[in-house]
């Protein structure tokens, strides 16, 4: 089927009333979306869909629908599942569910180590052709020797290492940023060093092995500086950050676990450095680290609740409102870091039939009751934003349409 998007202009203004779908059919459905703008659909290289093993938090079906509602047609699912994908047999459980229930294109990661225990390499060779990369997300690989071995193996397979960087010995039971808010309110903090020290270690290993390397959810000024320097030296490295690190600081936190994630929301100095890194290209892409939990798991206060917030349905609107409309970055730059750069780095097709259509003038209040995700914990609850996703097309198929 073809869809004629009436009254819609393409983001690059090359065409109005674009047609999406199979061009060799005369079956045309007209969608009246006057005043809206169509973009290349977004790609998020860091999401958690919780299936198999934790379906009460999220499923591939619910997570992929939330992604479609947010304007995404490609997502990469992290492997902290049960069973985790550390072999082809365990990976196949997830692949089967993706094939049966996903609304969009879902690309799984395989683990770096067996059971994500950081002791023995996973069966990387058997999984390689079916995964978008290898990650132990949620846990940093503590052993230098094992990480170097993993990088060499991934390099031989033509795959990327995608690293959650965290030095366990520096965590000291922290659960929010080790900053002003923690000191005022008596919370245990997570220091910046726990992140940037492992990034620095990994960069030296990348120089030795030549592997393609991507850093997850950077949150500190030091991380930006280290990665900027590595890029200048020609290291094959990219990185991501998330909307909450670009908008919020630790002094925006309330005594509510919707502000609790790992790494934590940090200081104004860190936020400013992340913005600078986004503007100058040090930060290649924006990912959400969409991490749903049950209401009970997020209802135990800052100290005892689980880490993680949802973000697929709010990412574009929050970035457009706080960065584009305020003149921090251009709309072109936002599309680059949400749609173009992720696909280029991860080798996904840039498909003209993957489109999302937004009403950029629509102002509304973020309400988790409206989310298609099973997770409802968002640091942006109650925030007024501009930019509502009116439709999303994946391979020319309509996978989301906002009720009007």
VOPAGU-2260 file (C-alpha; in pm, 1 decimal, decimal comma):
REM VOPAGU-2260
SITE   aa  ch    i         X         Y         Z
SITE  UNK   A    0       0,0       0,0       0,0
SITE  UNK   A    1     102,5     360,4     -66,1
SITE  UNK   A    2      34,2     647,4     170,9
SITE  UNK   A    3       0,2    1001,3      38,9
SITE  UNK   A    4      91,1    1236,1     323,2
SITE  UNK   A    5    -122,3    1535,8     239,3
SITE  UNK   A    6      -2,0    1873,0     364,1
SITE  UNK   A    7     329,0    1731,6     489,1
SITE  UNK   A    8     665,8    1872,9     392,3
SITE  UNK   A    9     986,1    1673,8     411,8
SITE  UNK   A   10    1239,4    1788,3     667,1
SITE  UNK   A   11    1484,5    1892,1     393,5
SITE  UNK   A   12    1196,0    2063,8     207,1
SITE  UNK   A   13    1269,3    1862,2    -107,9
SITE  UNK   A   14     910,3    1745,4    -145,4
SITE  UNK   A   15     562,2    1825,2     -21,0
SITE  UNK   A   16     286,2    1567,6       0,8
SITE  UNK   A   17     536,7    1280,6       4,8
SITE  UNK   A   18     436,4     926,0     -79,2
SITE  UNK   A   19     548,9     640,3     145,6
SITE  UNK   A   20     524,0     273,5      56,3
SITE  UNK   A   21     540,7      53,6    -251,5
SITE  UNK   A   22     564,7     272,0    -559,1
SITE  UNK   A   23     449,2      -5,2    -791,9
SITE  UNK   A   24      95,9     -24,0    -654,9
SITE  UNK   A   25    -202,3     195,1    -727,1
SITE  UNK   A   26    -352,7     131,6    -383,8
SITE  UNK   A   27    -321,6     470,6    -215,4
SITE  UNK   A   28    -442,6     586,4     125,6
SITE  UNK   A   29    -447,2     960,6     188,0
SITE  UNK   A   30    -345,9    1079,1     535,2
SITE  UNK   A   31    -432,8    1439,9     606,1
SITE  UNK   A   32    -145,4    1571,5     815,8
SITE  UNK   A   33    -151,6    1938,5     726,0
SITE  UNK   A   34     122,9    2150,5     875,9
SITE  UNK   A   35     334,9    1853,9     983,4
SITE  UNK   A   36     695,7    1773,1     895,2
SITE  UNK   A   37     833,2    1432,7     793,1
SITE  UNK   A   38    1179,4    1322,7     907,8
SITE  UNK   A   39    1388,4    1012,2     860,0
SITE  UNK   A   40    1261,3     784,1    1136,2
SITE  UNK   A   41    1482,7     770,4    1443,1
SITE  UNK   A   42    1723,7     498,3    1552,4
SITE  UNK   A   43    1798,1     423,9    1918,6
SITE  UNK   A   44    2103,2     206,2    1981,5
SITE  UNK   A   45    2029,1     160,0    2353,1
SITE  UNK   A   46    1693,6      26,5    2475,9
SITE  UNK   A   47    1573,5    -241,0    2717,4
SITE  UNK   A   48    1267,4    -440,7    2612,0
SITE  UNK   A   49    1299,1    -692,8    2900,3
SITE  UNK   A   50    1191,0   -1000,5    2704,5
SITE  UNK   A   51    1266,7   -1281,5    2771,8
SITE  UNK   A   52    1262,6   -1301,9    3149,0
SITE  UNK   A   53    1111,5    -975,0    3269,5
SITE  UNK   A   54     793,0    -938,4    3066,2
SITE  UNK   A   55     611,7    -775,3    3356,9
SITE  UNK   A   56     832,7    -469,1    3298,2
SITE  UNK   A   57     810,7    -456,9    2916,6
SITE  UNK   A   58     776,1    -685,8    2616,6
SITE  UNK   A   59     914,1    -664,6    2268,1
SITE  UNK   A   60     559,8    -590,7    2153,0
SITE  UNK   A   61     495,1    -307,2    2399,5
SITE  UNK   A   62     844,4    -162,7    2373,7
SITE  UNK   A   63     846,4    -159,6    1996,0
SITE  UNK   A   64     503,1       7,4    1989,4
SITE  UNK   A   65     634,3     273,5    2228,0
SITE  UNK   A   66     928,8     318,8    1992,2
SITE  UNK   A   67     697,4     361,3    1693,4
SITE  UNK   A   68     496,9     619,8    1889,4
SITE  UNK   A   69     821,0     805,7    1954,8
SITE  UNK   A   70     917,9     809,2    1586,6
SITE  UNK   A   71    1165,5     518,0    1586,0
SITE  UNK   A   72    1191,6     236,3    1334,0
SITE  UNK   A   73    1527,4      88,2    1443,6
SITE  UNK   A   74    1624,0       3,5    1801,1
SITE  UNK   A   75    1903,2    -202,7    1955,5
SITE  UNK   A   76    1802,2    -410,4    2257,5
SITE  UNK   A   77    2040,9    -459,3    2545,8
SITE  UNK   A   78    2109,9    -815,1    2666,2
SITE  UNK   A   79    2043,6    -802,7    3042,2
SITE  UNK   A   80    1764,4   -1058,1    3008,6
SITE  UNK   A   81    1686,0   -1404,1    3145,3
SITE  UNK   A   82    1829,8   -1598,7    2981,3
SITE  UNK   A   83    2072,2   -1340,5    2852,9
SITE  UNK   A   84    2186,0   -1385,1    2491,5
SITE  UNK   A   85    2532,7   -1529,4    2550,4
SITE  UNK   A   86    2498,6   -1813,3    2299,2
SITE  UNK   A   87    2303,8   -1876,9    1980,5
SITE  UNK   A   88    2050,8   -2093,3    2165,1
SITE  UNK   A   89    1967,1   -1822,0    2418,5
SITE  UNK   A   90    1973,8   -1550,6    2152,3
SITE  UNK   A   91    1723,9   -1746,7    1944,2
SITE  UNK   A   92    1459,3   -1708,1    2216,1
SITE  UNK   A   93    1471,2   -1333,2    2166,6
SITE  UNK   A   94    1498,2   -1352,2    1787,9
SITE  UNK   A   95    1182,9   -1562,8    1772,7
SITE  UNK   A   96     987,8   -1309,7    1979,0
SITE  UNK   A   97    1116,5   -1023,8    1766,1
SITE  UNK   A   98    1000,5   -1202,1    1453,8
SITE  UNK   A   99     657,5   -1270,2    1602,9
SITE  UNK   A  100     573,0    -947,2    1782,7
SITE  UNK   A  101     793,1    -647,8    1692,5
SITE  UNK   A  102     624,5    -348,1    1529,8
SITE  UNK   A  103     955,9    -210,0    1402,9
SITE  UNK   A  104    1309,9    -333,0    1335,4
SITE  UNK   A  105    1465,3    -465,4    1655,8
SITE  UNK   A  106    1836,8    -547,1    1657,9
SITE  UNK   A  107    1960,0    -742,8    1961,6
SITE  UNK   A  108    2300,0    -725,5    2123,6
SITE  UNK   A  109    2485,1   -1034,7    2234,6
SITE  UNK   A  110    2664,9   -1030,1    2567,3
SITE  UNK   A  111    3039,1    -987,3    2597,0
SITE  UNK   A  112    3067,5   -1244,4    2874,8
SITE  UNK   A  113    2879,9   -1554,9    2980,7
SITE  UNK   A  114    2584,8   -1458,5    3195,6
SITE  UNK   A  115    2724,5   -1104,8    3200,9
SITE  UNK   A  116    2942,5   -1227,3    3486,7
SITE  UNK   A  117    3265,2   -1078,0    3352,5
SITE  UNK   A  118    3461,6   -1401,8    3375,6
SITE  UNK   A  119    3443,3   -1594,5    3046,0
SITE  UNK   A  120    3373,0   -1467,6    2695,0
SITE  UNK   A  121    3031,1   -1543,2    2551,0
SITE  UNK   A  122    2988,7   -1751,8    2236,3
SITE  UNK   A  123    3054,4   -1444,4    2024,7
SITE  UNK   A  124    3138,3   -1627,0    1703,8
SITE  UNK   A  125    2809,1   -1818,2    1680,9
SITE  UNK   A  126    2604,0   -1506,0    1756,0
SITE  UNK   A  127    2795,6   -1260,4    1537,7
SITE  UNK   A  128    2578,6   -1264,8    1225,5
SITE  UNK   A  129    2258,5   -1216,7    1426,2
SITE  UNK   A  130    2356,8    -929,4    1659,5
SITE  UNK   A  131    2429,6    -558,7    1616,0
SITE  UNK   A  132    2726,7    -573,7    1852,5
SITE  UNK   A  133    2840,7    -705,0    2187,9
SITE  UNK   A  134    2766,5    -543,0    2523,1
SITE  UNK   A  135    2742,5    -630,4    2890,8
SITE  UNK   A  136    2527,8    -321,8    2947,4
SITE  UNK   A  137    2441,5    -267,3    3310,2
SITE  UNK   A  138    2785,9    -389,9    3405,4
SITE  UNK   A  139    3132,7    -276,7    3315,1
SITE  UNK   A  140    3384,5    -546,8    3222,1
SITE  UNK   A  141    3626,5    -516,0    3514,8
SITE  UNK   A  142    3914,9    -727,7    3386,2
SITE  UNK   A  143    4153,7    -547,6    3151,9
SITE  UNK   A  144    4272,2    -880,4    3015,1
SITE  UNK   A  145    3922,8   -1007,8    2942,4
SITE  UNK   A  146    3815,9    -683,4    2777,2
SITE  UNK   A  147    4121,2    -690,6    2552,7
SITE  UNK   A  148    4039,5   -1050,1    2461,8
SITE  UNK   A  149    3678,9    -952,3    2384,6
SITE  UNK   A  150    3793,4    -664,8    2166,1
SITE  UNK   A  151    4024,8    -887,7    1967,7
SITE  UNK   A  152    3745,8   -1138,9    1913,1
SITE  UNK   A  153    3494,4    -873,4    1812,1
SITE  UNK   A  154    3750,0    -721,0    1574,6
SITE  UNK   A  155    3801,9   -1060,0    1405,8
SITE  UNK   A  156    3424,3   -1091,0    1362,8
SITE  UNK   A  157    3377,8    -739,2    1226,5
SITE  UNK   A  158    3158,0    -642,9    1522,2
SITE  UNK   A  159    3154,4    -352,7    1763,0
SITE  UNK   A  160    3211,7    -352,5    2137,5
SITE  UNK   A  161    2946,4    -135,6    2302,0
SITE  UNK   A  162    3052,3     -60,9    2656,2
SITE  UNK   A  163    2879,8      31,6    2978,0
SITE  UNK   A  164    3176,4     188,7    3153,6
SITE  UNK   A  165    3178,7     158,8    3530,6
SITE  UNK   A  166    3453,1      75,5    3780,2
SITE  UNK   A  167    3281,7    -132,0    4047,1
SITE  UNK   A  168    3538,6     -50,5    4311,1
SITE  UNK   A  169    3451,0     319,1    4292,1
SITE  UNK   A  170    3073,2     283,6    4332,3
SITE  UNK   A  171    3070,3     256,9    4714,2
SITE  UNK   A  172    2698,8     192,0    4730,8
SITE  UNK   A  173    2605,9     514,8    4554,2
SITE  UNK   A  174    2276,3     560,0    4377,2
SITE  UNK   A  175    2263,4     926,7    4264,9
SITE  UNK   A  176    2534,5    1170,8    4157,4
SITE  UNK   A  177    2801,1    1247,3    4414,9
SITE  UNK   A  178    2721,2    1615,9    4418,5
SITE  UNK   A  179    2538,5    1896,6    4591,6
SITE  UNK   A  180    2197,0    1731,7    4610,8
SITE  UNK   A  181    2343,0    1414,7    4761,1
SITE  UNK   A  182    2528,8    1614,4    5024,6
SITE  UNK   A  183    2227,8    1828,4    5117,4
SITE  UNK   A  184    1989,6    1534,3    5147,1
SITE  UNK   A  185    2222,2    1271,0    5288,1
SITE  UNK   A  186    2231,0    1034,9    4989,2
SITE  UNK   A  187    2525,0     818,4    4884,6
SITE  UNK   A  188    2677,1     941,5    4561,8
SITE  UNK   A  189    2825,9     784,6    4247,7
SITE  UNK   A  190    3150,6     960,5    4158,2
SITE  UNK   A  191    3244,1    1073,1    3807,8
SITE  UNK   A  192    3562,5     865,4    3817,2
SITE  UNK   A  193    3364,2     541,6    3812,7
SITE  UNK   A  194    3265,8     626,4    3455,1
SITE  UNK   A  195    3555,8     807,4    3297,7
SITE  UNK   A  196    3833,0     587,4    3435,2
SITE  UNK   A  197    3698,5     282,2    3254,2
SITE  UNK   A  198    3648,2     479,8    2934,0
SITE  UNK   A  199    4013,4     583,0    2952,9
SITE  UNK   A  200    4118,5     221,1    3008,6
SITE  UNK   A  201    3910,9      98,3    2716,2
SITE  UNK   A  202    4050,2     360,1    2481,6
SITE  UNK   A  203    4401,1     228,4    2544,6
SITE  UNK   A  204    4275,1    -123,0    2465,5
SITE  UNK   A  205    4107,0       1,4    2147,2
SITE  UNK   A  206    4440,0     148,2    2038,6
SITE  UNK   A  207    4599,1    -195,1    2088,2
SITE  UNK   A  208    4326,8    -402,3    1920,8
SITE  UNK   A  209    4180,1    -173,8    1653,8
SITE  UNK   A  210    3823,6    -274,2    1739,5
SITE  UNK   A  211    3527,7     -47,9    1663,1
SITE  UNK   A  212    3417,9      82,0    2001,4
SITE  UNK   A  213    3109,6     266,0    2123,9
SITE  UNK   A  214    3054,9     411,8    2471,2
SITE  UNK   A  215    2707,4     396,9    2625,0
SITE  UNK   A  216    2529,2     685,6    2802,4
SITE  UNK   A  217    2817,7     918,0    2889,2
SITE  UNK   A  218    2733,5    1161,6    3168,6
SITE  UNK   A  219    3050,6    1343,2    3280,3
SITE  UNK   A  220    3262,3    1632,5    3157,3
SITE  UNK   A  221    3574,0    1416,2    3183,9
SITE  UNK   A  222    3420,3    1150,9    2958,4
SITE  UNK   A  223    3358,2    1413,9    2690,2
SITE  UNK   A  224    3716,2    1540,8    2712,6
SITE  UNK   A  225    3868,4    1191,9    2698,8
SITE  UNK   A  226    3660,9    1087,8    2398,7
SITE  UNK   A  227    3727,6    1415,7    2217,7
SITE  UNK   A  228    4102,4    1361,5    2259,0
SITE  UNK   A  229    4075,6     998,0    2142,2
SITE  UNK   A  230    3888,7    1102,3    1828,9
SITE  UNK   A  231    4156,0    1361,2    1752,3
SITE  UNK   A  232    4411,0    1079,5    1773,1
SITE  UNK   A  233    4215,6     872,3    1520,3
SITE  UNK   A  234    4074,7     614,3    1760,3
SITE  UNK   A  235    3772,5     425,6    1620,7
SITE  UNK   A  236    3534,1     546,3    1891,4
SITE  UNK   A  237    3181,9     684,7    1908,9
SITE  UNK   A  238    2955,4     762,1    2200,6
SITE  UNK   A  239    2600,8     844,6    2301,9
SITE  UNK   A  240    2428,4    1041,1    2571,7
SITE  UNK   A  241    2061,9    1059,4    2670,9
SITE  UNK   A  242    1808,4    1345,0    2689,8
SITE  UNK   A  243    1798,5    1353,5    3069,7
SITE  UNK   A  244    2172,4    1423,6    3090,2
SITE  UNK   A  245    2139,9    1710,5    2841,7
SITE  UNK   A  246    1845,5    1880,0    3013,6
SITE  UNK   A  247    1856,8    1804,1    3386,5
SITE  UNK   A  248    2111,2    1840,1    3666,9
SITE  UNK   A  249    2131,9    1682,3    4009,0
SITE  UNK   A  250    1968,3    1992,9    4155,4
SITE  UNK   A  251    1654,5    1914,6    3952,3
SITE  UNK   A  252    1618,3    1581,5    4132,2
SITE  UNK   A  253    1327,8    1524,1    4367,4
SITE  UNK   A  254    1283,9    1251,2    4626,0
SITE  UNK   A  255    1135,2    1034,1    4354,9
SITE  UNK   A  256    1289,6     740,6    4166,6
SITE  UNK   A  257    1176,5     878,0    3832,5
SITE  UNK   A  258    1506,5    1069,2    3860,8
SITE  UNK   A  259    1710,6     755,4    3933,5
SITE  UNK   A  260    1910,4     592,6    3655,4
SITE  UNK   A  261    2263,6     465,7    3594,7
SITE  UNK   A  262    2473,4     666,5    3531,1
SITE  UNK   A  263    2301,8     935,7    3735,2
SITE  UNK   A  264    2195,2    1285,5    3635,7
SITE  UNK   A  265    2501,8    1492,9    3719,5
SITE  UNK   A  266    2602,5    1857,5    3776,8
SITE  UNK   A  267    2554,3    2169,8    3569,6
SITE  UNK   A  268    2924,6    2151,4    3476,5
SITE  UNK   A  269    2870,7    1804,4    3335,0
SITE  UNK   A  270    2552,7    1903,4    3154,0
SITE  UNK   A  271    2726,9    2200,6    2991,9
SITE  UNK   A  272    3015,6    1979,4    2880,4
SITE  UNK   A  273    2774,1    1729,8    2727,3
SITE  UNK   A  274    2601,5    2009,4    2535,7
SITE  UNK   A  275    2940,0    2129,1    2410,6
SITE  UNK   A  276    3027,2    1773,6    2307,4
SITE  UNK   A  277    2700,0    1739,2    2120,4
SITE  UNK   A  278    2752,2    2067,9    1938,7
SITE  UNK   A  279    3112,9    1995,4    1835,1
SITE  UNK   A  280    3048,5    1634,6    1730,0
SITE  UNK   A  281    3228,8    1457,5    2011,6
SITE  UNK   A  282    2894,2    1302,2    2104,3
SITE  UNK   A  283    2772,3    1120,4    1796,1
SITE  UNK   A  284    2417,4    1026,8    1886,6
SITE  UNK   A  285    2135,0    1057,0    2134,4
SITE  UNK   A  286    2003,0     730,6    2277,5
SITE  UNK   A  287    1734,4     692,6    2543,1
SITE  UNK   A  288    1853,1     400,8    2759,4
SITE  UNK   A  289    1479,8     322,8    2775,7
SITE  UNK   A  290    1466,1     105,5    3088,6
SITE  UNK   A  291    1115,3      21,9    3213,1
SITE  UNK   A  292    1038,4    -119,6    3557,1
SITE  UNK   A  293     717,7    -195,1    3742,1
SITE  UNK   A  294     547,1      71,0    3954,7
SITE  UNK   A  295     648,4    -119,0    4267,9
SITE  UNK   A  296    1014,4    -133,7    4163,0
SITE  UNK   A  297    1015,5     243,9    4105,2
SITE  UNK   A  298     805,7     330,5    4409,4
SITE  UNK   A  299    1056,3     266,5    4687,9
SITE  UNK   A  300    1228,0     605,3    4697,3
SITE  UNK   A  301    1567,8     714,1    4567,1
SITE  UNK   A  302    1772,4     471,8    4772,0
SITE  UNK   A  303    1578,6     147,8    4730,9
SITE  UNK   A  304    1414,8     175,5    4388,2
SITE  UNK   A  305    1570,5      17,3    4080,8
SITE  UNK   A  306    1777,1     218,6    3835,0
SITE  UNK   A  307    1617,5     316,2    3505,4
SITE  UNK   A  308    1361,7     540,5    3335,7
SITE  UNK   A  309    1169,0     526,5    3008,6
SITE  UNK   A  310    1239,0     760,5    2720,2
SITE  UNK   A  311    1134,2     642,4    2375,8
SITE  UNK   A  312     809,2     839,7    2373,6
SITE  UNK   A  313     959,9    1164,4    2501,1
SITE  UNK   A  314    1306,2    1187,6    2344,4
SITE  UNK   A  315    1235,6    1393,0    2034,2
SITE  UNK   A  316     992,2    1631,8    2202,1
SITE  UNK   A  317    1224,2    1703,8    2494,0
SITE  UNK   A  318    1524,7    1755,1    2267,7
SITE  UNK   A  319    1329,3    1969,6    2021,9
SITE  UNK   A  320    1183,0    2183,0    2300,5
SITE  UNK   A  321    1496,0    2231,7    2511,2
SITE  UNK   A  322    1768,8    2231,5    2246,7
SITE  UNK   A  323    1626,4    2325,7    1905,0
SITE  UNK   A  324    1364,3    2581,4    2006,4
SITE  UNK   A  325    1614,9    2744,3    2242,0
SITE  UNK   A  326    1877,8    2770,8    1967,3
SITE  UNK   A  327    2131,2    2534,0    2123,4
SITE  UNK   A  328    2139,7    2309,7    1814,8
SITE  UNK   A  329    1961,9    2313,7    1478,8
SITE  UNK   A  330    1682,6    2080,8    1378,8
SITE  UNK   A  331    1922,1    1936,4    1119,0
SITE  UNK   A  332    2166,1    1850,9    1397,5
SITE  UNK   A  333    1894,7    1681,5    1601,2
SITE  UNK   A  334    1794,3    1463,7    1305,3
SITE  UNK   A  335    2160,8    1382,0    1246,8
SITE  UNK   A  336    2215,2    1254,6    1602,5
SITE  UNK   A  337    1879,5    1077,1    1633,2
SITE  UNK   A  338    1842,9     924,0    1286,8
SITE  UNK   A  339    2146,7     947,4    1060,8
SITE  UNK   A  340    2455,8     893,9    1276,9
SITE  UNK   A  341    2324,6     588,0    1466,2
SITE  UNK   A  342    2244,2     406,2    1142,7
SITE  UNK   A  343    2574,7     495,1     982,8
SITE  UNK   A  344    2775,4     373,8    1280,7
SITE  UNK   A  345    2582,0      51,7    1329,9
SITE  UNK   A  346    2549,4     -29,3     959,8
SITE  UNK   A  347    2171,1      -2,3     932,1
SITE  UNK   A  348    2007,6      98,8     606,6
SITE  UNK   A  349    1891,6     458,7     571,0
SITE  UNK   A  350    1556,5     377,4     412,5
SITE  UNK   A  351    1338,5     646,6     254,1
SITE  UNK   A  352    1035,3     437,8     355,0
SITE  UNK   A  353    1128,3     475,3     723,0
SITE  UNK   A  354     963,0     806,4     803,8
SITE  UNK   A  355     815,0     975,2    1105,8
SITE  UNK   A  356     577,5    1270,2    1091,0
SITE  UNK   A  357     565,7    1533,2    1367,8
SITE  UNK   A  358     346,4    1828,7    1443,9
SITE  UNK   A  359     616,0    2064,1    1568,9
SITE  UNK   A  360     365,7    2325,1    1681,5
SITE  UNK   A  361     168,9    2092,5    1906,7
SITE  UNK   A  362     229,9    2178,0    2272,9
SITE  UNK   A  363     128,2    1927,5    2538,7
SITE  UNK   A  364     217,6    1800,2    2883,3
SITE  UNK   A  365     403,3    1470,4    2914,1
SITE  UNK   A  366     171,1    1222,4    3085,3
SITE  UNK   A  367     295,0     866,0    3143,2
SITE  UNK   A  368     -66,2     742,9    3144,6
SITE  UNK   A  369     -54,4     798,9    2768,4
SITE  UNK   A  370     259,4     589,4    2717,4
SITE  UNK   A  371     241,6     270,3    2514,9
SITE  UNK   A  372     539,9     142,9    2712,5
SITE  UNK   A  373     455,7     -64,9    3018,1
SITE  UNK   A  374     706,8     151,8    3206,0
SITE  UNK   A  375     572,4     482,8    3335,3
SITE  UNK   A  376     868,6     630,0    3524,3
SITE  UNK   A  377     992,5     943,3    3345,6
SITE  UNK   A  378    1194,7    1238,6    3476,0
SITE  UNK   A  379     992,6    1454,8    3237,0
SITE  UNK   A  380     648,5    1380,0    3379,9
SITE  UNK   A  381     443,7    1699,9    3379,6
SITE  UNK   A  382     685,1    1884,2    3151,0
SITE  UNK   A  383     532,4    2090,7    2870,6
SITE  UNK   A  384     691,7    2017,9    2534,2
SITE  UNK   A  385     646,9    2085,8    2164,6
SITE  UNK   A  386     644,7    1815,6    1896,8
SITE  UNK   A  387     395,7    1530,8    1877,9
SITE  UNK   A  388     448,4    1220,7    1665,3
SITE  UNK   A  389     148,5    1192,6    1435,1
SITE  UNK   A  390     258,0     892,1    1228,3
SITE  UNK   A  391     550,5     654,4    1182,7
SITE  UNK   A  392     622,9     431,4     884,0
SITE  UNK   A  393     858,0     133,2     895,9
SITE  UNK   A  394     954,9      -4,7     554,4
SITE  UNK   A  395     653,1     182,9     418,9
SITE  UNK   A  396     411,0      21,6     664,3
SITE  UNK   A  397     211,1     246,6     896,4
SITE  UNK   A  398     314,5     138,8    1248,3
SITE  UNK   A  399     188,5     438,9    1442,7
SITE  UNK   A  400     -93,6     687,9    1386,3
SITE  UNK   A  401    -191,5     940,2    1651,7
SITE  UNK   A  402    -566,2     955,4    1708,6
SITE  UNK   A  403    -706,4    1287,5    1591,4
